[in-house]
Amino acid sequence: MSLRRRFFLSTLAAAVAPASAKPRAALVAGTNAFPNVLAVPGGVARIALGEAAERPTARTGDIPLLVVGSARAWVALVGIPLTVAPGRAFISVESPGADARNLPYTIRSRKYAEQRLNVEPKHVDLSREDQARFERERVHQLEVMAIFSTPLPEGTTLAMQAPVHGRRSSSFGLRRVFNGQPRAPHSGMDIAAPLGEPVHAPLAARVVDTGDYFFNGNTVWLDHGGGLLTLHCHLSAIDVKPGDTLRAGDRLGAVGTTGRVTGPHLHFGVLLNRTMVDPALFLPA
């Protein structure tokens, strides 16, 4: 096992930075405690859990959910996969001293647009070596996506600041066609910005992974606690390392053109209960 992999595994249970860390005023987002609710594929559902002296635990299947709030009103936040069918769904909830229960919610339908892009052929028709590299990286990133560290402290805001200032050039959920070939939907938000523009942490976090990946280029994963992670791709520079603790607004890298890109931009992703969800739900309009 590599030193990098051993270090990664040792950080799986690490707590995020304290909620008291002060963000940089020029980049602060709104004051809403929760993301906007949009119970559609790729969206976020908010499910009231009621009162409990201690934080309940909630799951979708065997995957733990982010539970926030206080003893007077706990709330479970559920990231809904893009591939899920609309209809009725359930989460399971357990509280100390109470019987386990299932709570329902309804997933509504949503249609996403299509986007056609032209990129270098090597990033569409992979060689045998590049395919093997992609498979190794995919396994590693699934490990990163499974991180569930100490949940966020009571009273912590989930309103994120934009990691970089720029035009949102490609929206979440777009059905993407590269060089005429259909590929997986867009799992994040592209923010167009000049090459070298600083990229900042959207919330207080711990750095849990960095690397140069085939499709994503130079990448930084941040853990914000309770299964809430953010992804920052195509960087020209990485200024942090796994284990670093960041405040909201701290620099983590710079906008670049690494990986599969058509120009300088930041690919910004938000992961909730191992599911990529629409980052716009966490950002100011």
N, C-alpha and C positions, 0 to 999 in steps of 0.2 A: 504494500500500500504506500502511495506517495506521501511525502510530507504535507503537500497541499491538501490531499484528501483527508489525512488524519486530522489536520487542523480544522477542516470543514466539519467533520463529524463531531469534534469536540465543542463546536459552537452551537449545536442544534438546540440545546436547552437554554441558551444564554438569554438574559433579559435585555429589553431595549433600554434606551437612555431614559433618565427620569423625565416625567412630564413637566417638571418645573424648568427644564432647559428653555431659555428664551430664544425665539426665532428672530431673524433679522427683520426689522420693521418694514423695510422696503419691499419685502417679498411675502408678507403675511397674507394668508387667505381669509375667508370669512370666518364667522364665529360659530357656525352651526356645529353641534356636537356629533351629528350623524351624517353619513352620505345621503344624497337624495335617493328616495325609494323609487324603483322601477322594476316591478316583478315580471320581467320578461327574460327570455334567453339572453345571457350576457349582462343581466342586470343584478340588482340587489333587492332582496326582500327583508323587511324589518318585522320581527315577530315578538310581540309583548309576552314576557314570561311571568309577570306579576311580581309580588313582593317575596323576599326571602332574606333571611339574616346573612346568609353567605351566597357568594356568586354561584348560580346553578351551572351545570354543564349541559351543553346541547350538542347534538350531532345530526348530520345528514348521512344516513347509512352509518359507516364506521369512521367518518371524517369529522373531527371536532370543529365546532363553530366558534366564532368570536362572540362573546357575551359581554356587553357593556352596560353601564348604568350604575345603580346604587341599590341598597337594601329596599328602598321604597318602590323601585321600578326597574327591573332588569329587562334587557332587550337582546334578542339574538339576531345577528346579521348574517344573511345567507347569500353567498355568491352563487348565481344560477348559471350553469354551463350553457354555452352557445348551442350545443347539440341537443339539449333537452327538449322534449315535446311539451307544448302548452297543456295545462290541465291542473288537477289537484295534486299537491305534494305534501309531505309531512316531515317534521323534525321530531327527534326524541329528546326529552328533557328530564334531567335528574337533579333533585335538590336534596340536601341533607335533611333526613327526618321525614321525607315525603315520598310517596309512591312515584315511580317513573310514569311519564305520560307522553302521548303523542299529540303534537299540535299541527293543524293543517294550515296551508296557505295555497293560493291560486296563482299559477304562472300564466300570464297572458301571452298572446302571440305578438311577434314583431318581425317585420320584413326589413332586411338590410340591403343596401344598394350594392352594385358590382363596380369593381375598379380594375382597369386593364393597365399593366405596366410592362415596360421593356427593360430588362436587366442583362448583365453579362450571361451568356449561355451556360457557363460553368456553374452558376447558381440556380439553374433550372434542371439541366440534364447532368446529373452528378456522375463523376468518374467513380470507379470502384473504391479508390482511396478516399475520395471525399464522402462517399456514402458511408464507409466504415467510420470515418471521423464523426460524421453527423450522428450516427447511432451511439457512439461512445458519449458524445456530448449530451444527447437526449437522455440517456440513463442518468448521467450526473445531474442534469437540471431537474429531473423528476425528484431526486433526493433533496435538492434545494427547495423545491415547491412543497415538499412534505413537512417543512419546518413548522413547528407549533411551540413557540416559546411562551414565557410568562405573559398572560393576558394584560391588556392595557390597564393602568391604574384607574380607579374611579375618577370621573371628572375630566378625563383626557379627551380633547377634541379630535375628531377624525377629519376635520376640514383641512385638506391639503393645500399647500401653495404650489403654483405651477413650478416644475423643476427648472424650466428655462422660459424666458420671454420670447414669444414668436407666434406665428400663424399656425393654427391647427390644420395641417395640410392633408391629413388622411384620418378618417374617423374609425372608431372601433366597429368591428363586425362586418366591414366591407367584404363581400365575396370577391377574392382576388384572383386575377388571371395574369400569370407571368409568361411573357413571350407566347401568348396564345394558349397556355396550358393552365387549367383550373388548379388552384392550390387551396390550402386551408384559409378560412376567414382571417381577417386582420385582428390580432388579439390584443392590440393596444392602440395608442393614439400617437400619431406622428406630429411633431412640432417643428416646423421649419425655422431654422435659425442659422446665423453665419458660422462658418467653420471656426472653431476655437472658442465659441461663446461658452461661458461658464455654466455648468449644470449643478443644481443644488438639491439637497435632500428635501423632499416634500413634507416630511414629518421627522420628529426625532426617531433615531433608528440605530441598529447595529449592522455593520457590513457583514454579510454572511457568505458572499461569493463574488469573485472578480475573475475575468478571463477574456480570452480572445476566441470567440465561437464562429463557426462557419457562416451561419446565416446572420447572427446578431452582431458580429464584429466585437469590438471591445465593450464589455458588459459589466455592470455593477448590479448586484441584488442587495436590497435593504430589507431587514426584518423590523417591522414596527410592533410586533407582538400579537399573540392570539391568532396566528394564521393570516395576518395581513402583511403582505410583502409588496415591494415595488421593484420594477425592472427598468433599467436604463441602458439602452443599446446604441451601437454605431459610434461610440465615443472616439475622439481623436486622442484623448489622454485620460488615464485613470489616476486619480490623486488620492485614493484610499486603498486600504488592504483589509482582508477579512479579520474581524475582531475589533476594528475601529468603531468607536461610538460617536455618532453625529447628532448635532442639534438640528432642528428645522432651519433650513437656510444655509447650512454648511456646504461648501463646495465639495463635490465628489469626482468631477471630471470636466470634460469639455466636449462640445458638439463636434461630430466628425462624419466621416463617410466610410467607415469600416464595415465589412460584412456585405449583405445584399441590400444595396441602396441605389437610388437614382439621383441623389444629391445630398448635401449636408442637412441633417436633421437629427432630432432625438426621437427614438421610439421609446415611449413611456408606457409601461404596463402596470396594472394593479391586480394583484392576486389575493383572493379571499377564499378560504377553505379549499385550497388547491385548484381554484377556478379563476381563469382570467375574466375580469369584468370590466365594464366601461369606465375608464378613468374619469370621464366627464362628470360622473356622479359624485366624485370626491373633490372636484375643483370648482372655483368660482366660475360663473358663466363667462 
